[in-house]
Amino acid sequence: MQLQYLWYFLLMVFSSLVAEAQSKRVMVMEIKSEIDPRTNRYVQLAFDKARQIEADIVIIEMDTYGGVLTDAKEIVDKIMKFKNPVWVFINSDAASAGALISIACDSIYMAPGASIGAATVVTATGEKAPDKYQSYMRSIMRSTAEEKGRDPRIAEGMVDESLVIDSIKQEGQIITFSTSEAIQYGFCEAKVTSIEEILERNKLKDYELVRFELKAADRIIAFFLNPFISGILILIIIGGIYFELQTPGVGFPIFAAGVALILYLVPYYLNGLADNWEILALLAGLALIGVEIFVIPGFGIAGILGISLTVMSLILIMINNDVFDFQFVPGNDILYAAAATFGGMLGGLILLFAGGTRMTQTRFFKRIALTDTQEREQGFIVKPASEPMTGKEGIAHTVLRPSGKVMIDGKLFDAYTRGEFIERGDRIVVLDDETTSLRVKRSTDHG
């Protein structure tokens, strides 16, 4: 029996030595920008990659002044849920939301001259947020520090200026630690100059270092999140719809508008900026505009409401608002979103009025539109024949929306309906021939 226990003991020691001898896989991700939905999604993709490659350690290389609290809290949750150690290397600043994320990590390392702290919640204008937000931040900082074995009062003191901590903080101050101070009070393991030095301090010599990079598709998504690109996409959407209305049946303009709409919506949706209700509001606005153009004559409530919904949703999709709460949305974000929306719409109008005529002269337009002269010798006439045409039947030579061309007795005539759409090839009957165009309707006799 004793030999059996001895055998188990030796086997465990051997397994431990083998595991220790195996190469460790270390993955490095970067947080070097404002904490927002894009950073949140980047971190999620990074942890997904870490699980996929079975990383033994994840190191976050950090330099940020903070950002959106809600996204920072979600990043903290992701760190907490990761089973293997997560370390952070603050190579410059970890302020506000960056401090919260750092405290959530298992180990903190800081470069010479780096800092951590100053986690007071501020509004988009830079002013101190109401106390309910400060209270929420204090609670998160305190509970996160407790979870990681750090002094919760110091973490709370990075938010609450009224808190007094002997020999560390006086009333009216916010804690911001330098590297040496963070080491002194247990908020930093060591001062280092590189990630390699961190691994060396932890006696990791045989390791594989993997730096996380976004895939091409994710980089493309990030590219389309640029407000300038969003403005161009809005221009294409408006221009595409307009030219499709002017040249019905061509298909390319509405296809381009559809692709632009997808490229506009998908990146913002994947990054958590576009909520479902904002997308539905945009589609409802476009639908109301369509109703105003095709169904209701003139321009009234449907058109005004449609334009208002469209403009509002285009702006809201680009900013990280909580429904209509903009308290934590940076003022510049609102400005850029509004500029992109109105710039795109203004550019679309300029394109329609200034570029519409030039477009008809392009080789591409001549390929997709009928630009040839319609000569009488070829069977085309600009007014009805001398004989009465009322009551005669023929077929729709083009789509009538509501105007187009019809073929009667082998000749082409300009024609229009009383508002109904008639598809190409449908049989028609002439109602009136008093003008240069025949007034027609769909024939009930399909024989």
C-alpha positions, 0 to 999 in steps of 0.5 A, a space after each residue: 500500500 505504501 509503495 502505491 502511495 509512493 508511486 502516485 507521489 512520484 508520478 505527480 512530481 514528474 507530471 509537475 516537472 514536465 508541465 513546468 518544463 513546457 513552453 508557456 504561451 503568452 499573449 499581448 493585447 494593447 489598450 492605447 486609446 479611449 475606452 469605448 465600444 470599439 475598445 470593448 469589442 477589441 478586448 472581447 476578440 483578444 480574449 477569444 483568441 487567447 482561449 483559442 490558442 490556449 494562452 497561459 498568460 495574457 498581458 495588457 499593454 496600457 496607455 489610456 486616459 480613460 473613457 466610457 464607464 460602462 465599457 470599462 466595466 464590461 472589460 473588467 468582467 471579461 478579465 475576471 472571467 478569464 481563467 488564466 492570469 491577466 497582467 497589465 503593463 502600464 507603460 505611461 498612463 492608466 487614468 480613470 477607466 484605465 485605472 479600473 481595468 488595471 486594478 482588475 488584473 492579477 498583477 500590475 507592472 509599471 514603467 518608469 514615469 507611469 501613473 495610475 489613478 484619477 478615476 473620478 467620473 466626468 461628463 462629456 464636458 469634463 465636469 464632475 458627474 453627479 454623485 450617483 455616478 461617483 457612488 457607482 464608480 467607488 463601488 466598482 473600484 472598491 469591490 474590484 480591489 478587494 477581489 484582487 487583494 488590494 486596499 479597497 480604500 485606496 481604490 476608492 480614494 482614486 474616485 472620492 475626493 472627500 475620503 481621508 486616508 492617513 499619510 496617503 490622501 487628504 480631503 479634497 485630493 484624488 489619488 494618482 500614484 506614480 510607479 514608486 508610490 504604486 509599488 509602496 502601497 501594493 498597486 504595482 508589483 515592480 517597475 519594468 521597462 518592457 514586457 520581456 522584463 516582466 516575463 524574466 522577473 517571473 522566471 519565464 525563460 521558455 515562452 512563446 510570445 503572441 501579439 494579438 492583432 485584428 483580422 483584416 475584416 475587423 480592421 475594415 470594420 474599424 475603418 468604416 467607423 470613421 465619421 468621415 467615411 460614414 459621411 461618404 456612405 450617407 452621400 452614396 445612400 442618398 445619391 443612389 436612391 435619387 438616381 434610381 428614382 430618376 432612371 427606374 429599372 437600371 438597378 445599379 444606383 439602388 444596389 450601391 445605396 443598399 451596399 452603402 447602407 449595410 457598410 454604414 450599419 454593420 460596423 456600428 452594430 457590431 461595436 455596440 453603438 447602433 441599438 436595434 431601435 436606432 436601426 428600426 428608426 432609420 428604416 422607418 424614416 426611409 420607409 416614410 420618405 418612400 411613402 411620401 414619394 410614391 403614395 402620397 402626393 405633394 410633401 406633408 407630414 410623412 415626408 417631414 417625419 421621415 426626414 426627421 427620423 432618418 437624420 436623428 437615427 443617422 446621428 444616434 447610430 454613430 454615438 455611444 448614447 444610452 437612448 437619449 441620455 448624452 451625459 457621458 457622450 463626449 461633445 466632440 463625438 456628437 459634433 463629428 456625428 452631426 457633421 458627418 450626417 449633414 455633410 453627407 446629406 449636403 454632399 448628396 444634394 450637391 451631387 444631385 444638382 451639380 453632378 447629375 448633368 455631368 453624370 449623364 455624359 459619362 460612358 458608364 451612364 450611356 451603357 445603363 441608360 437610353 441616350 440614343 436619338 429616337 428617329 421617326 424612321 426607326 418607328 419612334 414618334 413624339 405624338 400619336 398618329 393621325 388616326 384615333 388611338 382611344 380604345 386601341 390595345 398594345 403592350 407596355 414596352 417599358 415599365 410605366 412608373 407612371 410614364 414610359 413607352 408602349 407598343 401599339 401596331 408595331 410603333 412606339 408611343 410615349 404614354 402615362 397612367 393615372 398613377 398605377 404602375 404597369 410592368 413591361 410586357 403587360 397589355 394596355 388599353 388607350 384611354 385618351 390621345 388628346 396630348 403628345 402622350 397617350 393616357 393608358 391603363 392596364 388592360 383587363 383582357 389578357 388574351 
